[in-house]
Amino acid sequence: MSKKYCTIQDVKNIIPDTFIDDFEPQILKWIEASSIEIDRMTRRSFDVSNTETRKFDGSGYAKLVIDDIIEIDECKVDDNVRDVEHRGSILYSKSGFPLGFMNISVTGKFGFSEEIPFDINYACAFITAQKVLFSKKGVSQVKSEKVGNYSVAYAEGQDIKNVMKIISSYYKHAF
């Protein structure tokens, strides 16, 4: 499944230039690459999955950190159904999650939200626009930004600082 947090039209809105039409297939690849970069920088996925089952290691505690999830259909611990509550990516169970390797299975709709947040859409379009400008015009002012363990380089300016603030505000901290 390809991951796209913005559209070609979103990129055109940032750099309204007709040359974009000349290489739309490449821009679609850059949109996907920009979306993946955002996931890596935030340690989240903004895609909404269909209902699926994912397995996790038991923590040995009453809480368990999993991938972002919107709704849970079922949680099993060692193949036994368990009542759980969740807030974002944290599951809570009164009887706990026994320590183990891939002994917790969670079925539900995974993702950060039902729709891609507007500011993530903008950040993806902006990052993609920078790639388009760099490839077309050879932008020479490059700056490196770092969020967590990930770094990325783009043209300097106030806009990139704002985009990096947007992205860093979604950073998922490890517990």
C-alpha positions as CSV (number, residue, x, y, z in Angstrom):
1,M,0.0,0.0,0.0
2,S,1.4,3.4,-0.9
3,K,1.5,6.1,1.7
4,K,0.6,9.6,0.5
5,Y,-0.1,12.4,3.0
6,C,-0.7,15.0,0.4
7,T,-1.7,15.3,-3.3
8,I,0.0,16.8,-6.3
9,Q,-2.6,19.6,-6.0
10,D,-1.3,20.3,-2.5
11,V,2.2,20.6,-3.8
12,K,1.0,22.9,-6.6
13,N,-0.7,25.1,-4.1
14,I,2.8,25.7,-2.5
15,I,4.7,26.2,-5.7
16,P,2.1,27.2,-8.3
17,D,4.2,26.6,-11.4
18,T,3.2,24.8,-14.6
19,F,6.4,22.7,-14.8
20,I,5.0,20.3,-12.2
21,D,2.8,18.7,-14.8
22,D,5.9,17.7,-16.7
23,F,6.9,15.0,-14.2
24,E,3.9,14.1,-12.1
25,P,4.9,10.4,-11.7
26,Q,8.2,11.5,-10.1
27,I,6.3,13.9,-7.8
28,L,4.0,11.0,-6.7
29,K,7.1,9.1,-5.7
30,W,8.4,12.1,-3.7
31,I,5.1,12.5,-2.0
32,E,5.3,8.9,-0.9
33,A,9.0,9.4,0.2
34,S,8.0,12.6,2.1
35,S,5.2,10.7,3.9
36,I,7.6,7.9,4.9
37,E,10.1,10.6,6.2
38,I,7.3,12.1,8.3
39,D,6.5,8.7,9.8
40,R,10.2,8.1,10.6
41,M,10.6,11.5,12.2
42,T,7.4,11.2,14.3
43,R,7.6,7.5,15.0
44,R,3.9,7.3,14.0
45,S,1.8,6.3,11.0
46,F,-0.9,8.7,9.9
47,D,-2.4,6.1,7.5
48,V,-5.6,4.6,8.8
49,S,-5.6,0.8,8.3
50,N,-8.5,-1.4,7.7
51,T,-9.3,-3.7,10.6
52,E,-6.2,-5.9,11.2
53,T,-4.5,-7.9,13.9
54,R,-1.0,-7.0,15.2
55,K,1.1,-8.8,17.7
56,F,3.1,-7.2,20.5
57,D,5.4,-8.3,23.3
58,G,3.9,-8.4,26.8
59,S,5.3,-5.8,29.1
60,G,4.8,-7.4,32.5
61,Y,2.8,-4.4,33.6
62,A,-0.8,-3.1,33.6
63,K,0.0,-0.9,30.6
64,L,1.3,-1.7,27.2
65,V,2.5,0.7,24.5
66,I,1.4,-0.3,21.0
67,D,1.1,1.4,17.6
68,D,-1.4,4.2,17.4
69,I,-4.9,2.8,17.3
70,I,-8.3,4.4,16.7
71,E,-10.6,1.6,17.8
72,I,-10.0,-1.9,19.3
73,D,-12.2,-4.8,18.4
74,E,-10.4,-7.4,20.5
75,C,-7.3,-7.9,22.6
76,K,-6.0,-11.4,23.3
77,V,-3.3,-12.4,25.8
78,D,-1.9,-15.8,25.1
79,D,-5.1,-16.5,23.0
80,N,-7.5,-15.5,25.8
81,V,-9.7,-12.5,25.2
82,R,-8.9,-9.6,27.6
83,D,-10.9,-6.5,28.5
84,V,-8.7,-3.5,27.9
85,E,-9.0,0.3,27.7
86,H,-6.9,2.5,25.5
87,R,-5.8,6.0,25.2
88,G,-4.0,6.6,21.9
89,S,-1.2,4.0,21.8
90,I,-1.4,2.8,25.4
91,L,-3.5,-0.2,26.4
92,Y,-4.5,-0.6,30.1
93,S,-5.6,-3.9,31.6
94,K,-6.4,-4.5,35.3
95,S,-4.9,-8.0,35.1
96,G,-1.8,-6.7,33.2
97,F,0.0,-7.9,30.2
98,P,2.3,-10.9,31.1
99,L,5.9,-10.6,30.0
100,G,6.4,-12.5,26.8
101,F,7.4,-12.5,23.1
102,M,4.5,-11.6,20.7
103,N,2.0,-13.0,23.3
104,I,-0.5,-10.0,22.9
105,S,-2.6,-9.8,19.8
106,V,-4.7,-6.7,19.1
107,T,-7.4,-6.5,16.4
108,G,-8.6,-3.1,15.5
109,K,-8.3,0.0,13.3
110,F,-4.7,1.2,13.6
111,G,-3.6,4.8,12.8
112,F,-3.3,8.2,14.4
113,S,-6.7,9.5,13.3
114,E,-9.5,8.8,10.8
115,E,-8.1,11.5,8.5
116,I,-4.6,12.8,7.9
117,P,-4.2,16.0,10.1
118,F,-4.2,19.2,8.1
119,D,-0.8,20.3,9.3
120,I,0.7,16.9,8.4
121,N,-0.8,17.3,5.0
122,Y,0.8,20.7,4.7
123,A,4.2,19.4,6.0
124,C,4.2,16.6,3.4
125,A,3.3,19.0,0.6
126,F,6.0,21.5,1.7
127,I,8.7,18.8,2.0
128,T,7.7,17.5,-1.5
129,A,7.8,21.0,-2.9
130,Q,11.3,21.4,-1.6
131,K,12.3,18.3,-3.5
132,V,10.7,19.6,-6.6
133,L,12.4,22.9,-6.4
134,F,15.8,21.3,-5.6
135,S,15.5,19.0,-8.6
136,K,14.2,21.7,-11.0
137,K,16.2,24.8,-9.9
138,G,19.2,23.3,-8.0
139,V,18.4,25.2,-4.8
140,S,21.8,25.7,-3.1
141,Q,21.0,26.9,0.4
142,V,20.6,23.6,2.3
143,K,20.0,23.3,6.0
144,S,19.9,20.2,8.1
145,E,17.2,19.6,10.7
146,K,17.0,16.8,13.3
147,V,14.0,15.3,15.1
148,G,14.9,12.4,17.4
149,N,17.4,10.1,15.6
150,Y,16.3,11.3,12.2
151,S,17.7,14.2,10.2
152,V,16.7,15.8,6.9
153,A,18.2,18.7,4.8
154,Y,16.1,21.3,3.0
155,A,16.4,24.9,1.8
156,E,16.7,27.4,4.6
157,G,13.9,29.7,5.7
158,Q,11.2,30.4,8.2
159,D,8.8,28.0,6.5
160,I,11.0,24.9,7.0
161,K,11.3,25.9,10.7
162,N,7.5,25.9,11.0
163,V,7.2,22.6,9.2
164,M,9.8,21.0,11.5
165,K,7.8,22.4,14.5
166,I,4.7,20.8,13.1
167,I,6.4,17.4,12.6
168,S,8.2,17.5,16.0
169,S,4.9,18.2,17.8
170,Y,3.7,14.8,16.6
171,Y,6.8,12.9,17.8
172,K,5.8,9.8,19.7
173,H,8.0,9.4,22.8
174,A,9.0,6.0,24.0
175,F,7.7,5.1,27.5
